[in-house]
Amino acid sequence: MKFSIQDLKTPRQWRSALGCDAYHFAQLLVVFRRAYAGLHEMQLAERMVIHPAGTRMKDEEDLLFFTLFSCKSGLTYDVLGLVCGLDGATAKRRQEEGLAVLREALGLANCLPEREFQSPAELQRYFSKRRAVLVDATEFATQRPQEKAAQKAQYSGKKTPHSESAYPG
């Protein structure tokens, strides 16, 4: 890859490029390697011997780096490919592969958040074990009022869907 882990020199660069520092990256890499082997029944280096074409990633470290960087940077696949020395389609495939392995790794580490609950009681039990819950509720959708005065009070001046700020003013 054009852009690699060796390019990260400071803790600030690690956090800004990947969202974690070198220590936590190394910890995640151990579980990521285990997850990769579990999904593919071999390590990435072994797969590259069998299928050498189509990737610039030599091992799981490269794939994890690429996956975290792609999520953190928010680049389009074409630009991501340009930065990492891939074409856009390959960048998309590698990101999808990396996300699947990352999801598996986080599951192995018991770090995946709960996404669905069968009942309100199950939801309540889940959150009763947590110290804090963060909810992003700065804006929420609202029905547009019929009266002109009420419309004017809610109008922000922007041409966006009607929403109400949790922090007016």
N, C-alpha and C positions, 0 to 999 in steps of 0.2 A: 504494500500500500504506500502511496505517496506520503500520507500523513500517518504517523505511527506513535506508539507509546513513548518511544525515545525522544520525541519532540516535546514531551511534557517535562519541564524542569522544576517548576515551583508548585507548592500546594495550591496556590491560586489558579494556575493553569489546569491542574488536575480537576479541581472543582468546577471551573468554568467550562471545560471541554466534556467532562464525563459525569459531573454531578456527585463525585466522591473523591476521596484522597487515595493515594497509592496504597496505603494500608488496607482500606476497605475494599479496594479493587482486588488486591491479592487474596483477601478472604473470600470474596465472591467468586473469584476465578477457580478456587478449589472445588466449590460446589458446582460451578458452571461446567467444569471438565467432567465431573461425575454425571451430571445431567446429560451432557452431550453423548457420553459413552452409553448411557442408558437408552437414549432415543435412537442412536445409530449403530449400537452394538460394536463400536470401535471409536478410536480417537480420530480427530480431524486429520492429523498428519498421516495416519494409515489410509484414510479415505482419499487423500491427495495422491498417494502412490497409485491407487486403483484408478482414480479419475483426475488426472493432473490438470486438465484444461478447465477454464471458466472461473478461476478464483485467484485472488492475490493473497488470500489469507492462508498462512502456513500452519496455524494452530489455533486452539481455543482462545488463547490470549488475544490474538488479532480479531477473532470474531466477537468476543466480548467487548473489546475496545471499540470496534466498528459499531456494534449495536448500541452501546451507551452513548457514543458520540452522535449517532444518527438521531436518537431520541432527544438528546439535550440540545442539539443544534437546530432541529426543525427545518433542515434544508430540503429542497425538492430532490427527488431521486437523481435527476440529471446533474444538479450541482453537487450533491453528495458523492456521486460517482466521479465527478471531475476532481474533487478534493482528495478522494481516496484512490484514484487511479482505476476506476471501473466505469463501465457504461451504465446508464440509468436503469436498464432492466436488471442487470446483475446486482446493482446496489439494492434494488427493491427485493430481489430474491434473497440476498444475504441478510437484509434487515429482517425479513419474515422468518428466515431460519434462525437467526440470532434471538429474535423475540420468543420463538417457540422454545428454544433451549433455556432462555432466561426465565420464562414462565415455569418451566419444569424445575429449574434450579431453585427458584424462590419457593416453589412447593416443597422441594426436598428440605429446604432450610426452615420450613414452616413460617415463611414470611409473607405469604400471599394474603391480601385482605379478603374478608368475606364479601361476596358480591350479591348473594341472594339469600333471602330468609323465607321460610315456609309460613311463618306466623308472626304476629306482633310480639308474642311472648318470646319467641326465639330471638328476635331483634333485641328485645329488652335484655335478655340473658347475655347476649353477645356484648352489648355496650355497658352492662353493669360491671364487666371485668376490665374496662378501659378507664384510665385516669382522666383523659381529656379527649374530646371529639372536636375537630375543626370543621366548620361548615362555611363554605364560601357563599354568602348570601347578600353580597353588596347590591345586586340587582336581581329582580325577579319580574316575570311577565305579569301584566295586568290588563284587565279589560278596559278599553278606551271609553271614558265617560261620554254620555250623550250631551250633557249640558256644556255650552261654550265656556262658561267660567271654570268649570271643573277641568275641561280639556286644557285650558290655558295654564292652570295651576300645575298640571302634570307635564306640560310640554318642556322638553330639555333644549330645544333649538337644533337638535340633530335629526337627520333623516334616518332613523333607525326604528326597529319595531318598538312599540310602546313598552316601556319598562319603568319600574319604580325603584328608586335607589333606597337602600336600607339606611343610607346616611345622607338625608336631604341637606341641601345647602351647598 
